[in-house]
Amino acid sequence: MKLFSLFFILTLIAETAGAQSIPDDLRGLINQANTNYPRLKEQQQQLRAGEVHVAIARSAYQPNITGNGIYQYVTPVAKATLPVNGQDATIQFQPNHNVNANIGIGQTLYDFGRTDASIKQAVDQVQLLRRNMELTRQNLGYQVAAVYYGIGFLEKSMVVQDSVIKVAQGNIQIFANRLQNGEALQYDLLTQQVRLKTAQNRKIDLQNNLERQRALLTYLTGDPNPAISPVAVQFDAQVQPFTLEGSLQTAQSTNKEVQLAQDRVRAAQTDVLANDRSGRPNLSFNGSAGYKNGYLPEIGALRFNVAAGVNLTIPIYAGKRYSLQNQAARLNLDASRYAVENANAQLRQNLEQLNADIRSNQQRLQNLETQVLQARKALEIAQIRLTSGVITPVELQSAETGVEEAELARLNYQYQLLLNHLEYKRLLGENL
């Protein structure tokens, strides 16, 4: 059955819940996923690291205090023989054992906005990390819901398949009795047995997909035995085609992907600002206080000393590095702006396609209601003819298959409409 190909793409669906309230067990699963999902934990740690980087950038405004201790042995050293009090004396201008211990302090006085730009860069990176985490949390919730409703769809499909199996088993018994009475052929009985095996194989496929979805739910929530009762889920989402321009205007301000693209533009603008300021001068204060030797006349004695000064650094030439960095930053800014345009274009496309899907699924579902009634009536007539012995196996199988296909198709379109409703909420940026 080609219906089951959609089960393998459930993990790509990032949609959930609609106008109806979220079931309690689904809400619990989403909370578990938000607590246990490894990717979300990773992003939480990255966000904390980003906040630390902001503090690091701000620390550039604080003084830098260091303790320094230097010992240096020097030989030979400068000496001179001079007459002192009528006698020649050797004077040494530098000791062989040089000692210098001091506390140093450095403080940026003015850097023409470079530190401020660095802080803005760190803050923008934190905002990007926070937005990515919000997007991951939103998509995680919708993915959990998609699996939840997918499990409900599979279980409801198995109920339909169990009905098919039950009918096939009853038919086998009827044809077995008729075969004993000489009113049927061995071929008729074999045909029903083949139909039973086919239905059982379809149930095996459903069960396999159900187990795969439960395994995915365990991965998302971190719970090996997630509490879930999706068999009670009703696929009755009240979703109607929407006004494209009105929904697009709302989604452009609330959609998480668009917001992330806009945040990247702001970060790229800050990068341009930081690169503009990277080649500016830096004015700083440097000072120290401590003890050292080498002072005449007692060059070996340690003496207290203080030093203070101002340092001005002016970049003159750096091989066009600053201009090239600025050029690269502006190119990245242009690329980020195009990314916003692309995100808005994709949003419009997704809304247009979703609107078309909603219309077609609603029309198909309405048409299927008549088909289901017709198929059930045809099966009732076929069963009456079967008991009367005036129906062929082919006619009976056709009637039974018609009911099965109609029931599964109706369930599928109800499920698709629910997913359409979830997709609409996701595109609008709504959280669970």
SVG drawing of the C-alpha trace seen along z (x, -y; Angstrom):
<svg xmlns="http://www.w3.org/2000/svg" viewBox="-30 -64 125 96">
<polyline fill="none" stroke="black" stroke-width="0.4" points="0.0,0.0 1.5,-3.3 -0.2,-5.0 2.6,-3.9 5.3,-5.8 4.2,-8.9 5.2,-7.2 8.9,-7.4 8.8,-11.2 7.1,-11.9 10.4,-12.9 10.6,-15.7 7.3,-17.2 7.6,-20.0 4.0,-20.6 1.6,-20.0 -1.7,-20.8 -4.3,-23.1 -7.2,-25.0 -8.2,-22.1 -6.4,-21.8 -3.3,-19.7 -4.0,-16.3 -2.5,-15.9 -0.3,-12.9 1.0,-14.9 1.8,-17.9 3.7,-15.6 5.7,-14.1 6.7,-17.6 7.8,-18.6 9.9,-15.4 11.5,-16.2 12.3,-19.7 14.1,-18.3 15.9,-15.3 16.6,-16.1 20.4,-16.0 20.5,-18.7 18.6,-21.1 20.9,-20.5 23.9,-21.2 22.4,-24.5 21.6,-25.4 25.3,-25.0 26.3,-27.0 24.0,-29.8 25.7,-29.8 29.1,-29.9 27.9,-32.9 26.8,-34.8 30.2,-34.2 31.8,-35.6 29.7,-38.8 31.1,-39.1 34.6,-38.5 34.1,-41.3 32.9,-43.7 35.9,-42.9 38.0,-44.9 36.7,-48.0 38.3,-46.8 41.9,-47.3 44.5,-44.6 46.6,-44.1 49.6,-41.8 52.3,-40.7 55.8,-40.6 59.0,-39.2 62.2,-39.2 65.7,-37.9 68.5,-38.2 72.2,-37.5 74.4,-39.7 78.1,-39.5 80.2,-41.4 78.7,-44.7 79.7,-48.3 82.5,-49.4 84.7,-52.4 87.9,-53.3 87.5,-56.8 89.6,-58.9 87.7,-59.1 89.3,-61.1 92.7,-60.9 92.5,-57.2 91.4,-55.1 88.1,-53.2 86.2,-50.8 82.6,-51.7 80.1,-49.2 77.1,-50.8 74.9,-47.6 74.7,-44.7 75.4,-41.2 72.3,-40.0 69.4,-42.0 66.1,-41.8 62.8,-43.6 59.5,-42.8 56.4,-45.0 52.7,-45.2 51.7,-46.4 48.4,-47.9 47.1,-48.5 43.9,-50.3 42.4,-51.2 41.5,-54.9 39.9,-55.3 39.8,-52.9 37.5,-54.9 34.6,-52.4 36.5,-49.1 35.5,-47.5 31.9,-48.6 31.7,-47.0 33.2,-43.8 30.5,-43.7 27.8,-44.2 29.2,-41.3 29.1,-39.0 25.5,-40.1 24.4,-39.5 26.0,-36.0 24.0,-35.3 20.8,-36.4 21.5,-34.1 22.2,-31.2 18.9,-32.0 16.9,-32.2 18.4,-28.9 17.4,-27.3 13.9,-28.7 13.7,-27.2 14.9,-23.9 12.5,-23.8 9.6,-24.7 10.5,-22.1 11.0,-19.5 7.5,-20.1 6.0,-19.8 8.1,-16.7 6.9,-15.0 3.3,-15.9 3.7,-14.6 5.0,-11.3 2.2,-11.2 -0.5,-11.8 1.3,-9.4 1.1,-6.6 -2.6,-7.4 -3.1,-7.2 -1.3,-3.8 -3.3,-2.4 -6.6,-3.5 -5.4,-2.0 -4.7,1.3 -8.3,1.2 -9.5,1.0 -7.1,3.8 -8.3,6.0 -11.9,5.6 -10.6,6.8 -8.9,9.8 -12.1,10.7 -14.2,10.5 -11.7,12.6 -11.7,15.3 -15.5,15.4 -15.5,15.8 -13.0,18.6 -15.3,20.5 -18.3,19.9 -16.4,21.1 -15.0,24.1 -18.6,25.2 -19.7,24.6 -16.8,26.6 -17.8,29.6 -21.3,29.3 -20.1,29.1 -21.3,25.6 -17.9,24.0 -14.5,24.7 -11.2,25.1 -10.1,22.0 -12.7,20.0 -11.5,21.0 -7.8,20.5 -8.7,16.9 -10.1,16.0 -7.1,17.5 -4.8,15.4 -6.9,12.3 -6.5,13.2 -2.7,13.5 -2.5,10.2 -4.5,8.5 -2.3,10.0 0.9,8.8 -0.5,5.3 -1.1,5.4 2.5,6.5 3.6,3.5 1.5,1.3 2.9,2.8 6.4,2.4 5.8,-1.3 4.2,-1.7 7.2,-0.3 9.5,-2.6 7.5,-5.6 7.5,-4.5 11.3,-4.2 11.5,-7.7 9.3,-9.0 11.7,-7.4 14.6,-9.1 12.9,-12.5 11.6,-12.2 14.4,-10.1 11.7,-7.9 11.9,-4.1 8.2,-3.7 6.5,-7.0 3.0,-7.3 0.8,-7.7 -2.8,-6.8 -3.1,-8.1 -5.9,-5.5 -8.3,-8.1 -7.0,-10.9 -9.7,-12.4 -8.5,-13.7 -11.1,-16.5 -8.9,-19.6 -11.1,-22.5 -8.9,-24.0 -10.1,-26.2 -8.3,-27.8 -6.9,-31.2 -6.2,-34.6 -2.7,-34.4 -1.7,-38.1 -3.0,-38.4 -1.4,-35.2 1.9,-36.1 2.0,-39.5 1.5,-37.9 4.0,-35.1 6.7,-37.4 6.9,-38.9 6.5,-35.7 8.0,-32.9 11.1,-31.6 13.1,-31.0 12.5,-34.6 13.3,-36.0 16.6,-34.0 17.5,-35.4 16.8,-38.9 19.0,-38.4 21.8,-37.3 21.5,-40.6 21.8,-42.5 24.9,-40.5 26.4,-41.1 25.8,-44.9 27.6,-44.7 30.5,-42.9 30.8,-45.7 30.8,-48.2 33.5,-46.2 35.7,-46.0 35.3,-49.7 36.7,-50.4 39.4,-47.7 42.0,-50.0 41.5,-52.9 44.0,-54.0 44.2,-52.9 45.0,-55.0 46.0,-53.2 47.5,-53.9 50.3,-51.7 51.8,-51.9 53.8,-49.8 55.0,-49.9 57.5,-47.6 61.2,-47.0 64.3,-46.6 68.0,-47.0 70.6,-48.8 70.4,-52.3 73.6,-54.0 75.4,-54.2 74.3,-51.0 73.4,-49.0 72.7,-45.8 70.1,-47.2 66.4,-46.9 64.6,-50.2 60.9,-51.1 60.1,-52.6 57.0,-53.8 56.5,-54.1 53.5,-55.5 52.8,-56.6 50.3,-56.8 50.6,-54.7 49.1,-55.7 49.0,-53.1 48.1,-54.2 47.9,-51.6 49.6,-53.0 50.0,-50.1 48.7,-46.5 48.9,-45.2 45.3,-46.2 44.1,-43.8 41.6,-46.2 40.1,-47.2 39.9,-43.5 38.2,-42.5 35.7,-45.3 35.0,-44.2 34.4,-40.7 32.0,-41.9 30.0,-43.9 29.7,-41.0 28.5,-38.8 25.9,-41.6 24.6,-41.5 24.4,-37.7 22.4,-37.9 20.0,-40.4 19.4,-38.1 18.9,-35.2 16.0,-37.3 14.5,-37.7 14.8,-34.0 13.2,-33.2 10.3,-35.4 9.9,-33.9 10.0,-30.4 7.4,-31.4 5.1,-32.7 5.6,-29.5 4.9,-27.3 1.7,-29.2 0.5,-29.0 1.2,-25.3 -0.4,-24.7 -3.5,-26.6 -3.8,-24.4 -3.3,-21.2 -6.1,-22.2 -8.5,-22.9 -7.8,-19.6 -7.8,-17.5 -11.2,-19.0 -12.7,-18.3 -11.4,-14.8 -12.7,-14.1 -16.1,-15.4 -16.1,-13.1 -15.0,-10.2 -17.9,-10.4 -20.2,-9.4 -17.7,-6.7 -17.6,-5.2 -21.4,-5.0 -21.5,-3.4 -18.8,-0.9 -20.5,0.2 -23.8,0.6 -22.2,2.6 -20.5,4.9 -23.9,5.5 -25.4,6.6 -22.4,8.8 -22.7,10.5 -26.4,11.2 -25.6,12.6 -22.8,14.7 -25.1,16.3 -27.5,17.0 -24.7,18.5 -25.2,16.1 -21.9,14.2 -18.5,15.0 -15.3,14.7 -14.2,11.8 -17.3,9.8 -17.0,10.4 -13.4,9.4 -14.1,6.3 -16.8,5.2 -14.6,5.9 -11.6,4.1 -13.8,1.1 -14.7,0.7 -11.2,1.1 -9.8,-1.4 -12.5,-4.0 -12.1,-3.7 -8.3,-4.0 -8.5,-6.9 -10.9,-8.8 -8.7,-8.3 -5.7,-9.4 -7.3,-12.6 -8.5,-13.4 -4.9,-12.8 -3.5,-15.0 -5.9,-17.8 -4.6,-17.6 -1.1,-17.9 -2.1,-20.9 -3.5,-22.6 -0.2,-21.9 1.9,-23.2 -0.1,-26.4 0.5,-27.0 4.2,-26.3 4.5,-28.7 2.9,-31.4 5.6,-30.7 3.2,-29.5 4.7,-27.4 3.0,-24.4"/>
</svg>
